[in-house]
Amino acid sequence: MTTPSDPGRASSTWRADHPWAVIYDRVSGSDRLGALLWRVGAGSSLSVLHGRARDALVHAGTDATVLDIPCGGGVVLRDVPRGFAGRYVAADISPAMLRRTAEEAEHLALSHVEITEADVQALAFDHGTFDLVVAFTSLHCFPDPALALREIARVLRPGGRLSGSAFLNDAGPRFTPVILAGRALGLLGPSGTRKDLARWLADVGLVDVEITQAGGLTYFGARKPERAPDA
């Protein structure tokens, strides 16, 4: 499968708030119609995404420091457990998405959410800042997924965890038209295969790697070793 001639186009498209960004936010936040459309488009249940996000946040603990990137319009905020009193940074390259995130945080009465415009390939955070990074429906949007994972690994503290998902190039023939259309619209970057993902995670020093496929989406998790040098 070919890659875009301009790998940076996806970031520019999302920054400009392509109409699909609004659709994604609404679909991902809807329990009924959105869940149906998600199953048709992604070939899996929307509950898988929210379940994995909720599990990751619960495992991190109520005092955790969390980076949610790309946060979109606040899709994962509904999964923040009651009693969470840590630091939650919602970051995205799109100012419009961040405005919707702020609205969703207000709707959910999550007053502690920090809204930050950020490029995942050049994060303005110190090494070892976060206990958890959640990056759902993420890597396929990035011009350079390997570099994005390197930055994510850098800002994870030793022992910290990453949990996310992506459309990968080997999702299956059913999803090839979706990927090609996404690239034609400038919504998707080069992405990679499950083998690429495993290599990228290993290259940045993450361990306990878990990669599972649910329909067209591949979910992944990994941990930064306690005593490893920063990636």
C-alpha positions as a Python dict, from the first residue, in 0.01 Angstrom:
ca = {
    (1, 'M'): (0, 0, 0),
    (2, 'T'): (143, 335, -98),
    (3, 'T'): (205, 619, 144),
    (4, 'P'): (103, 982, 93),
    (5, 'S'): (336, 1197, -116),
    (6, 'D'): (322, 1454, 162),
    (7, 'P'): (344, 1275, 499),
    (8, 'G'): (285, 1600, 686),
    (9, 'R'): (-50, 1662, 522),
    (10, 'A'): (-245, 1468, 784),
    (11, 'S'): (-133, 1699, 1065),
    (12, 'S'): (-232, 2005, 863),
    (13, 'T'): (-571, 1855, 782),
    (14, 'W'): (-652, 1775, 1144),
    (15, 'R'): (-520, 2114, 1264),
    (16, 'A'): (-762, 2284, 1024),
    (17, 'D'): (-1054, 2087, 1176),
    (18, 'H'): (-1163, 1882, 879),
    (19, 'P'): (-1541, 1807, 889),
    (20, 'W'): (-1458, 1444, 964),
    (21, 'A'): (-1316, 1557, 1300),
    (22, 'V'): (-1662, 1672, 1408),
    (23, 'I'): (-1817, 1348, 1286),
    (24, 'Y'): (-1558, 1143, 1473),
    (25, 'D'): (-1626, 1327, 1797),
    (26, 'R'): (-2001, 1277, 1770),
    (27, 'V'): (-1980, 913, 1667),
    (28, 'S'): (-1731, 827, 1941),
    (29, 'G'): (-1942, 994, 2206),
    (30, 'S'): (-2276, 842, 2111),
    (31, 'D'): (-2398, 521, 2275),
    (32, 'R'): (-2663, 444, 2014),
    (33, 'L'): (-2632, 580, 1661),
    (34, 'G'): (-2261, 646, 1708),
    (35, 'A'): (-2201, 294, 1831),
    (36, 'L'): (-2379, 156, 1524),
    (37, 'L'): (-2180, 373, 1285),
    (38, 'W'): (-1859, 280, 1465),
    (39, 'R'): (-1933, -89, 1419),
    (40, 'V'): (-2002, -36, 1049),
    (41, 'G'): (-1694, 181, 990),
    (42, 'A'): (-1442, 24, 1229),
    (43, 'G'): (-1579, -329, 1234),
    (44, 'S'): (-1579, -351, 1613),
    (45, 'S'): (-1766, -226, 1917),
    (46, 'L'): (-1718, 129, 2041),
    (47, 'S'): (-1733, -20, 2389),
    (48, 'V'): (-1390, -177, 2328),
    (49, 'L'): (-1231, 167, 2297),
    (50, 'H'): (-1403, 305, 2605),
    (51, 'G'): (-1342, -13, 2801),
    (52, 'R'): (-970, -7, 2732),
    (53, 'A'): (-948, 363, 2813),
    (54, 'R'): (-1135, 310, 3139),
    (55, 'D'): (-919, 14, 3237),
    (56, 'A'): (-600, 210, 3169),
    (57, 'L'): (-716, 505, 3376),
    (58, 'V'): (-832, 288, 3665),
    (59, 'H'): (-503, 98, 3662),
    (60, 'A'): (-307, 426, 3669),
    (61, 'G'): (-480, 532, 3990),
    (62, 'T'): (-669, 837, 4111),
    (63, 'D'): (-351, 1043, 4163),
    (64, 'A'): (-193, 965, 3826),
    (65, 'T'): (-52, 1213, 3579),
    (66, 'V'): (-217, 1144, 3242),
    (67, 'L'): (-155, 1266, 2889),
    (68, 'D'): (-441, 1214, 2643),
    (69, 'I'): (-305, 1269, 2291),
    (70, 'P'): (-463, 1320, 2046),
    (71, 'C'): (-762, 1394, 2264),
    (72, 'G'): (-989, 1487, 1972),
    (73, 'G'): (-1303, 1641, 2110),
    (74, 'G'): (-1263, 1478, 2450),
    (75, 'V'): (-1367, 1128, 2351),
    (76, 'V'): (-1191, 957, 2646),
    (77, 'L'): (-1303, 1207, 2911),
    (78, 'R'): (-1618, 1006, 2973),
    (79, 'D'): (-1393, 721, 3089),
    (80, 'V'): (-1218, 917, 3364),
    (81, 'P'): (-1315, 737, 3686),
    (82, 'R'): (-1496, 906, 3970),
    (83, 'G'): (-1264, 1035, 4233),
    (84, 'F'): (-980, 1102, 3991),
    (85, 'A'): (-768, 1373, 4151),
    (86, 'G'): (-451, 1359, 3945),
    (87, 'R'): (-331, 1569, 3657),
    (88, 'Y'): (-509, 1513, 3324),
    (89, 'V'): (-359, 1685, 3019),
    (90, 'A'): (-577, 1675, 2707),
    (91, 'A'): (-358, 1761, 2409),
    (92, 'D'): (-426, 1790, 2039),
    (93, 'I'): (-288, 1969, 1734),
    (94, 'S'): (-632, 2117, 1655),
    (95, 'P'): (-753, 2428, 1842),
    (96, 'A'): (-1112, 2349, 1738),
    (97, 'M'): (-1090, 1998, 1884),
    (98, 'L'): (-949, 2142, 2203),
    (99, 'R'): (-1244, 2379, 2229),
    (100, 'R'): (-1478, 2080, 2203),
    (101, 'T'): (-1268, 1900, 2465),
    (102, 'A'): (-1308, 2195, 2700),
    (103, 'E'): (-1684, 2189, 2644),
    (104, 'E'): (-1697, 1814, 2710),
    (105, 'A'): (-1491, 1854, 3028),
    (106, 'E'): (-1732, 2121, 3149),
    (107, 'H'): (-2029, 1901, 3062),
    (108, 'L'): (-1879, 1613, 3262),
    (109, 'A'): (-1780, 1845, 3549),
    (110, 'L'): (-1411, 1757, 3510),
    (111, 'S'): (-1263, 2083, 3633),
    (112, 'H'): (-907, 1953, 3656),
    (113, 'V'): (-856, 1885, 3282),
    (114, 'E'): (-572, 2088, 3129),
    (115, 'I'): (-624, 2182, 2762),
    (116, 'T'): (-299, 2201, 2565),
    (117, 'E'): (-224, 2248, 2196),
    (118, 'A'): (60, 2009, 2111),
    (119, 'D'): (236, 1829, 1829),
    (120, 'V'): (290, 1468, 1935),
    (121, 'Q'): (616, 1459, 1739),
    (122, 'A'): (764, 1744, 1946),
    (123, 'L'): (609, 1739, 2292),
    (124, 'A'): (686, 2032, 2522),
    (125, 'F'): (699, 1816, 2836),
    (126, 'D'): (997, 1705, 3043),
    (127, 'H'): (1127, 1349, 3039),
    (128, 'G'): (932, 1120, 3269),
    (129, 'T'): (633, 1351, 3325),
    (130, 'F'): (340, 1110, 3288),
    (131, 'D'): (226, 790, 3456),
    (132, 'L'): (-3, 711, 3163),
    (133, 'V'): (-38, 817, 2802),
    (134, 'V'): (-363, 732, 2626),
    (135, 'A'): (-346, 761, 2247),
    (136, 'F'): (-663, 620, 2097),
    (137, 'T'): (-728, 626, 1720),
    (138, 'S'): (-390, 790, 1696),
    (139, 'L'): (-92, 657, 1500),
    (140, 'H'): (-262, 657, 1160),
    (141, 'C'): (-310, 1035, 1195),
    (142, 'F'): (59, 1108, 1246),
    (143, 'P'): (310, 1189, 969),
    (144, 'D'): (577, 982, 1149),
    (145, 'P'): (431, 724, 1390),
    (146, 'A'): (773, 601, 1502),
    (147, 'L'): (880, 952, 1601),
    (148, 'A'): (549, 1008, 1781),
    (149, 'L'): (604, 692, 1986),
    (150, 'R'): (958, 802, 2067),
    (151, 'E'): (823, 1127, 2209),
    (152, 'I'): (551, 944, 2402),
    (153, 'A'): (808, 707, 2550),
    (154, 'R'): (1028, 1002, 2645),
    (155, 'V'): (757, 1173, 2849),
    (156, 'L'): (650, 851, 3023),
    (157, 'R'): (799, 802, 3365),
    (158, 'P'): (980, 473, 3436),
    (159, 'G'): (704, 222, 3505),
    (160, 'G'): (452, 435, 3316),
    (161, 'R'): (216, 287, 3060),
    (162, 'L'): (90, 359, 2712),
    (163, 'S'): (-253, 252, 2589),
    (164, 'G'): (-387, 333, 2242),
    (165, 'S'): (-526, 223, 1909),
    (166, 'A'): (-476, 282, 1539),
    (167, 'F'): (-587, 186, 1191),
    (168, 'L'): (-293, -11, 1055),
    (169, 'N'): (-213, -104, 698),
    (170, 'D'): (-270, -475, 756),
    (171, 'A'): (-619, -433, 907),
    (172, 'G'): (-758, -647, 624),
    (173, 'P'): (-893, -601, 272),
    (174, 'R'): (-1231, -480, 397),
    (175, 'F'): (-1065, -167, 536),
    (176, 'T'): (-828, -93, 247),
    (177, 'P'): (-1080, 141, 75),
    (178, 'V'): (-1126, 330, 403),
    (179, 'I'): (-751, 377, 441),
    (180, 'L'): (-705, 486, 80),
    (181, 'A'): (-996, 730, 105),
    (182, 'G'): (-853, 871, 428),
    (183, 'R'): (-522, 931, 261),
    (184, 'A'): (-684, 1092, -40),
    (185, 'L'): (-863, 1333, 196),
    (186, 'G'): (-543, 1405, 385),
    (187, 'L'): (-676, 1251, 705),
    (188, 'L'): (-433, 961, 732),
    (189, 'G'): (-57, 944, 736),
    (190, 'P'): (161, 647, 635),
    (191, 'S'): (66, 433, 938),
    (192, 'G'): (228, 86, 937),
    (193, 'T'): (161, -279, 1007),
    (194, 'R'): (137, -470, 1333),
    (195, 'K'): (494, -581, 1277),
    (196, 'D'): (598, -219, 1234),
    (197, 'L'): (413, -125, 1552),
    (198, 'A'): (587, -397, 1751),
    (199, 'R'): (922, -277, 1621),
    (200, 'W'): (850, 89, 1695),
    (201, 'L'): (752, 8, 2053),
    (202, 'A'): (1061, -206, 2104),
    (203, 'D'): (1289, 56, 1947),
    (204, 'V'): (1184, 315, 2205),
    (205, 'G'): (1244, 71, 2490),
    (206, 'L'): (887, -14, 2585),
    (207, 'V'): (815, -362, 2719),
    (208, 'D'): (518, -585, 2805),
    (209, 'V'): (388, -503, 2460),
    (210, 'E'): (31, -610, 2382),
    (211, 'I'): (-109, -582, 2030),
    (212, 'T'): (-462, -703, 1952),
    (213, 'Q'): (-693, -643, 1660),
    (214, 'A'): (-1064, -564, 1689),
    (215, 'G'): (-1215, -523, 1345),
    (216, 'G'): (-1023, -255, 1158),
    (217, 'L'): (-862, -113, 1471),
    (218, 'T'): (-549, -242, 1637),
    (219, 'Y'): (-527, -181, 2012),
    (220, 'F'): (-190, -171, 2182),
    (221, 'G'): (-40, -132, 2524),
    (222, 'A'): (312, -120, 2661),
    (223, 'R'): (513, -20, 2967),
    (224, 'K'): (831, 180, 3019),
    (225, 'P'): (1079, -25, 3227),
    (226, 'E'): (1142, 98, 3579),
    (227, 'R'): (1518, 144, 3542),
    (228, 'A'): (1561, 197, 3169),
    (229, 'P'): (1715, 523, 3046),
    (230, 'D'): (1472, 768, 2889),
    (231, 'A'): (1386, 677, 2530),
}
